[in-house]
Amino acid sequence: MPPSVATHASLLLKAAAAAAAAPSHLHPKPFFSPRAAARIPPPPPAAARRLPATASPAASRWFRWPTAASARGLCSAPHSGGGGCGEGMGSDGAGARRRRVPAVNGVAKEAPPTPSSVPPAPPRLLTLPTVLTIGRVAAVPLLISTFYMEGPWAATATTGIFLAAAVTDWLDGYIARKMQLGTPFGAFLDPVADKLMVAATLVLLCTKPLEISMLRDGPWLLTVPAIAIIGREITMSAVREWAASQSSKVLEAVAVSNLGKWKTATQMTALTLLLASRDPSLPAQDVLVTSGVVLLYVSAGLAIWSLVVYMRKIWRILLK
């Protein structure tokens, strides 16, 4: 029997003997009956008061020793989280710490895991840059509708829609980098929105050119750079899709460079000038058309040049 149990039993026996010897008017209702005191085993001798390796049958009636099954989850280093054994104290086998809550109707329940074990929330799909990119895609049908409308405001509306799309093309990338709001869906949709807007504008300008001397004498002036730009965009989309399935070095080789940014800037400027030149109220239509066509050829040259640079990078990596 453990020493603490033996000492407690001795104190109870002394209290019971004192209560029995006291007069009845001083202690009319004893708190410990002699019959219950007779059931308590006498304390063992001092030599035998040591902690046994296993609990004796007599002691097990008063103190229940933890068994191997009930000691599941205890380690030599408690609360170590599995440092010295397979499961730490309070571990449920999955690494998430849980705590016991009071039993309800005799059934013990476990509290929900702590916030450290809860998986992080998935990233939001519709961030501000993604909403701006979706707005550019939705503006393509609106651009086509206003282009074929008649009226003094049609050319202004078409130019305003394209200019707003060009501004949001820069703005959504700036917000995504500055506020850390980039998403995989936005990274996929941003180049798609740009190519849709540019290709639609080029096709519109080629199908309905202005009736001025420059474009009347050379109707192919807009067709050649349009084919070069659209063909380059289709080729680069296929190359980037193929590079995504290759190694990381190939994917880095087709990343957007400064040359591609200059191509986009001159391309947007040229298309804005060509759309604005359709406004009959502007006095210098010939100057706007000439400037737009020249910048469009510069943009087509940069597009072809950037394509050659990307292909050379990929070819060097494949030869290694």
C-alpha positions as CSV (number, residue, x, y, z in Angstrom):
1,M,0.0,0.0,0.0
2,P,1.4,3.5,-0.8
3,P,2.5,5.6,2.1
4,S,-0.1,8.3,1.4
5,V,-2.9,5.7,1.6
6,A,-1.6,4.2,4.8
7,T,-1.2,7.7,6.5
8,H,-4.7,8.6,5.5
9,A,-6.1,5.4,6.9
10,S,-4.3,5.9,10.2
11,L,-5.8,9.4,10.6
12,L,-9.3,8.1,9.9
13,L,-8.9,5.4,12.5
14,K,-7.7,8.0,15.1
15,A,-10.6,10.3,14.3
16,A,-13.1,7.4,14.6
17,A,-11.7,6.4,18.0
18,A,-11.9,9.9,19.3
19,A,-15.4,10.3,18.1
20,A,-16.4,7.0,19.8
21,A,-14.9,8.1,23.2
22,A,-16.5,11.5,23.2
23,P,-19.9,12.0,25.0
24,S,-23.0,11.7,22.9
25,H,-24.1,15.3,23.6
26,L,-20.8,16.6,22.2
27,H,-21.0,14.5,19.1
28,P,-24.6,13.3,18.6
29,K,-24.1,12.2,15.0
30,P,-20.6,10.7,14.3
31,F,-19.3,11.4,10.9
32,F,-17.5,8.1,10.7
33,S,-19.1,4.8,11.8
34,P,-17.1,2.1,13.6
35,R,-18.5,-0.4,11.1
36,A,-16.9,1.5,8.2
37,A,-13.7,1.9,10.2
38,A,-13.4,-1.9,10.7
39,R,-13.3,-2.3,6.9
40,I,-10.1,-0.2,6.6
41,P,-7.0,-2.4,6.6
42,P,-4.4,-1.6,9.3
43,P,-1.4,0.3,8.1
44,P,1.6,-1.8,7.1
45,P,4.9,-1.7,9.1
46,A,7.4,1.0,8.3
47,A,9.7,-1.5,6.6
48,A,7.0,-2.4,4.1
49,R,6.0,1.2,3.3
50,R,7.5,1.4,-0.1
51,L,6.0,1.8,-3.5
52,P,5.4,-1.7,-5.0
53,A,6.1,-2.6,-8.6
54,T,2.5,-3.7,-9.0
55,A,-0.5,-2.8,-6.8
56,S,-1.6,-5.4,-4.3
57,P,-5.3,-6.6,-4.2
58,A,-5.9,-4.8,-1.0
59,A,-4.6,-1.6,-2.2
60,S,-6.3,-1.8,-5.5
61,R,-9.6,-1.4,-3.7
62,W,-8.7,2.1,-2.6
63,F,-6.4,3.2,-5.4
64,R,-6.7,2.2,-9.1
65,W,-3.3,2.1,-10.8
66,P,-3.2,3.2,-14.5
67,T,-2.9,0.2,-16.8
68,A,-1.1,0.1,-20.1
69,A,-4.3,0.7,-22.1
70,S,-5.2,3.7,-20.0
71,A,-1.7,5.2,-20.2
72,R,-1.9,5.5,-24.0
73,G,-0.6,8.8,-25.1
74,L,1.8,9.3,-22.1
75,C,5.5,9.8,-22.9
76,S,8.6,10.3,-20.9
77,A,8.5,13.9,-22.0
78,P,4.9,15.0,-21.6
79,H,3.5,17.6,-24.1
80,S,6.5,16.9,-26.3
81,G,4.3,16.2,-29.3
82,G,5.9,12.9,-30.1
83,G,9.5,13.6,-29.2
84,G,10.1,10.3,-27.3
85,C,7.3,8.1,-28.6
86,G,4.8,7.7,-31.3
87,E,2.1,9.9,-29.7
88,G,2.6,12.7,-27.3
89,M,0.3,13.7,-24.3
90,G,-3.0,14.9,-25.6
91,S,-2.3,13.6,-29.1
92,D,-5.0,11.9,-31.1
93,G,-2.6,10.2,-33.4
94,A,-3.0,12.8,-36.2
95,G,-0.8,15.5,-34.8
96,A,-3.6,17.9,-33.8
97,R,-3.8,18.8,-30.1
98,R,-7.2,18.2,-28.5
99,R,-8.5,19.0,-25.0
100,R,-11.0,17.2,-22.9
101,V,-14.3,18.9,-22.1
102,P,-16.5,18.0,-19.1
103,A,-18.7,14.9,-19.6
104,V,-22.3,15.4,-20.6
105,N,-24.7,12.6,-19.5
106,G,-21.7,10.4,-18.6
107,V,-20.2,10.7,-22.1
108,A,-16.8,12.5,-22.5
109,K,-16.4,14.6,-25.6
110,E,-13.4,16.1,-27.3
111,A,-13.1,19.7,-28.1
112,P,-12.4,20.8,-31.7
113,P,-8.7,21.0,-32.6
114,T,-6.8,24.1,-32.0
115,P,-6.4,26.7,-34.8
116,S,-2.8,25.5,-35.5
117,S,-4.2,22.2,-36.8
118,V,-7.0,23.7,-38.9
119,P,-5.9,23.9,-42.6
120,P,-5.6,27.4,-44.0
121,A,-8.5,28.8,-46.0
122,P,-8.3,28.6,-49.8
123,P,-7.3,31.8,-51.5
124,R,-10.1,34.0,-52.9
125,L,-10.9,33.5,-56.5
126,L,-12.3,37.0,-57.3
127,T,-9.8,39.6,-56.2
128,L,-9.7,43.2,-57.4
129,P,-7.2,42.5,-60.2
130,T,-9.2,39.5,-61.4
131,V,-12.4,41.5,-61.5
132,L,-10.6,44.2,-63.6
133,T,-9.4,41.4,-66.0
134,I,-12.9,40.0,-66.3
135,G,-14.2,43.5,-67.1
136,R,-11.7,43.7,-70.0
137,V,-13.0,40.4,-71.4
138,A,-16.6,41.6,-71.0
139,A,-15.7,44.9,-72.8
140,V,-14.8,43.1,-76.1
141,P,-18.5,42.7,-77.2
142,L,-19.1,46.2,-76.2
143,L,-16.2,47.4,-78.3
144,I,-17.4,45.6,-81.4
145,S,-20.9,47.0,-80.9
146,T,-19.8,50.6,-80.7
147,F,-17.4,50.2,-83.6
148,Y,-20.2,49.5,-86.1
149,M,-22.6,52.1,-84.7
150,E,-23.2,55.3,-86.6
151,G,-23.1,58.6,-84.9
152,P,-20.7,61.3,-83.8
153,W,-20.3,59.6,-80.4
154,A,-19.5,56.0,-81.7
155,A,-15.9,56.6,-82.4
156,T,-15.4,58.4,-79.1
157,A,-17.1,55.5,-77.2
158,T,-15.0,52.9,-79.0
159,T,-11.8,54.7,-78.3
160,G,-12.8,55.2,-74.7
161,I,-13.5,51.5,-74.2
162,F,-10.2,50.5,-75.7
163,L,-8.3,53.1,-73.7
164,A,-9.9,52.0,-70.5
165,A,-9.0,48.4,-71.3
166,A,-5.4,49.4,-71.9
167,V,-5.2,51.3,-68.5
168,T,-6.7,48.4,-66.6
169,D,-4.2,46.1,-68.2
170,W,-1.5,48.0,-66.4
171,L,-3.5,48.6,-63.3
172,D,-4.5,45.0,-62.5
173,G,-0.9,43.9,-62.6
174,Y,0.2,46.8,-60.4
175,I,-2.4,46.1,-57.8
176,A,-1.7,42.3,-57.8
177,R,2.0,43.0,-57.2
178,K,1.6,45.8,-54.7
179,M,-1.2,44.2,-52.6
180,Q,-0.2,40.6,-53.0
181,L,-3.6,39.7,-54.6
182,G,-2.3,37.5,-57.5
183,T,-4.2,34.3,-58.1
184,P,-3.6,31.4,-60.5
185,F,-6.9,32.2,-62.2
186,G,-5.9,35.8,-62.7
187,A,-2.5,34.9,-64.1
188,F,-4.3,32.7,-66.6
189,L,-7.0,35.2,-67.6
190,D,-4.8,38.3,-67.9
191,P,-3.0,37.4,-71.2
192,V,-6.2,36.0,-72.6
193,A,-8.0,39.3,-72.0
194,D,-5.1,41.2,-73.7
195,K,-5.1,39.0,-76.8
196,L,-8.8,39.1,-77.2
197,M,-8.9,42.9,-77.0
198,V,-6.0,43.4,-79.4
199,A,-7.1,40.7,-81.9
200,A,-10.6,42.1,-82.0
201,T,-9.4,45.7,-82.6
202,L,-7.1,44.6,-85.4
203,V,-9.8,42.7,-87.2
204,L,-12.2,45.6,-86.8
205,L,-9.7,48.1,-88.3
206,C,-9.0,45.7,-91.2
207,T,-12.6,45.1,-92.1
208,K,-13.6,48.7,-92.0
209,P,-10.7,51.0,-92.8
210,L,-10.9,54.7,-93.1
211,E,-11.6,56.3,-96.5
212,I,-8.5,58.4,-96.7
213,S,-5.9,58.5,-99.4
214,M,-3.2,56.6,-97.4
215,L,-5.4,53.5,-96.7
216,R,-7.3,53.8,-100.0
217,D,-4.1,53.4,-102.1
218,G,-2.7,50.7,-99.8
219,P,-5.4,48.6,-98.2
220,W,-2.8,46.0,-97.1
221,L,-1.1,48.6,-94.8
222,L,-3.1,47.4,-91.9
223,T,-3.5,43.8,-92.9
224,V,0.3,42.9,-92.8
225,P,1.1,44.1,-89.3
226,A,-2.3,42.7,-88.0
227,I,-1.4,39.2,-89.3
228,A,2.1,39.5,-87.9
229,I,0.9,40.5,-84.4
230,I,-1.9,37.9,-84.3
231,G,0.3,35.1,-85.6
232,R,3.0,36.0,-83.0
233,E,0.4,35.9,-80.1
234,I,-0.9,32.5,-81.3
235,T,2.7,31.1,-81.5
236,M,3.7,32.4,-78.1
237,S,0.5,31.0,-76.5
238,A,1.4,27.5,-77.9
239,V,5.1,27.9,-76.8
240,R,4.2,28.9,-73.3
241,E,1.7,26.0,-73.0
242,W,4.4,23.6,-74.1
243,A,7.0,25.2,-71.7
244,A,4.6,24.7,-68.8
245,S,4.9,21.0,-69.2
246,Q,8.7,21.1,-69.4
247,S,11.4,22.0,-66.8
248,S,11.5,25.3,-64.9
249,K,14.4,26.6,-67.0
250,V,12.3,26.4,-70.1
251,L,9.4,28.1,-68.4
252,E,11.7,30.9,-67.2
253,A,13.0,31.3,-70.8
254,V,9.5,32.4,-72.0
255,A,8.8,34.7,-69.1
256,V,7.7,38.2,-70.0
257,S,10.7,40.4,-70.8
258,N,11.2,44.2,-71.3
259,L,11.1,43.7,-75.0
260,G,7.6,42.3,-74.7
261,K,6.5,45.2,-72.5
262,W,7.7,47.7,-75.1
263,K,5.8,45.8,-77.8
264,T,2.6,46.0,-75.8
265,A,3.1,49.7,-75.1
266,T,3.6,50.6,-78.8
267,Q,0.8,48.3,-79.8
268,M,-1.7,49.9,-77.4
269,T,-0.7,53.4,-78.5
270,A,-1.0,52.6,-82.2
271,L,-4.4,51.1,-81.9
272,T,-5.7,54.0,-79.7
273,L,-4.6,56.5,-82.4
274,L,-6.2,54.5,-85.2
275,L,-9.5,54.2,-83.3
276,A,-9.4,57.9,-82.4
277,S,-8.8,58.9,-86.0
278,R,-12.2,57.6,-86.9
279,D,-13.8,60.6,-85.2
280,P,-14.9,63.0,-88.0
281,S,-14.7,66.0,-85.6
282,L,-10.9,65.7,-85.3
283,P,-9.2,68.1,-87.8
284,A,-5.9,66.1,-88.2
285,Q,-7.1,62.7,-89.2
286,D,-4.3,62.1,-91.7
287,V,-1.7,62.7,-89.0
288,L,-3.3,60.4,-86.6
289,V,-3.7,57.6,-89.1
290,T,0.0,58.0,-90.3
291,S,1.2,57.9,-86.7
292,G,-0.9,54.9,-85.9
293,V,0.2,52.9,-88.9
294,V,3.9,53.7,-88.2
295,L,3.6,52.6,-84.5
296,L,1.7,49.5,-85.6
297,Y,4.6,48.5,-87.8
298,V,7.0,49.2,-85.0
299,S,4.9,47.0,-82.7
300,A,4.8,44.2,-85.3
301,G,8.6,44.4,-85.6
302,L,9.0,44.2,-81.8
303,A,6.6,41.2,-81.8
304,I,8.6,39.3,-84.3
305,W,11.9,40.2,-82.6
306,S,10.7,39.1,-79.2
307,L,9.4,35.8,-80.7
308,V,12.9,35.2,-82.1
309,V,14.5,36.0,-78.8
310,Y,12.2,33.6,-76.9
311,M,12.9,30.8,-79.4
312,R,16.6,31.3,-79.2
313,K,16.5,30.9,-75.4
314,I,14.5,27.7,-75.7
315,W,16.8,26.3,-78.3
316,R,19.9,26.9,-76.2
317,I,18.3,25.2,-73.2
318,L,17.3,22.2,-75.3
319,L,20.8,21.8,-76.7
320,K,22.4,21.5,-73.3
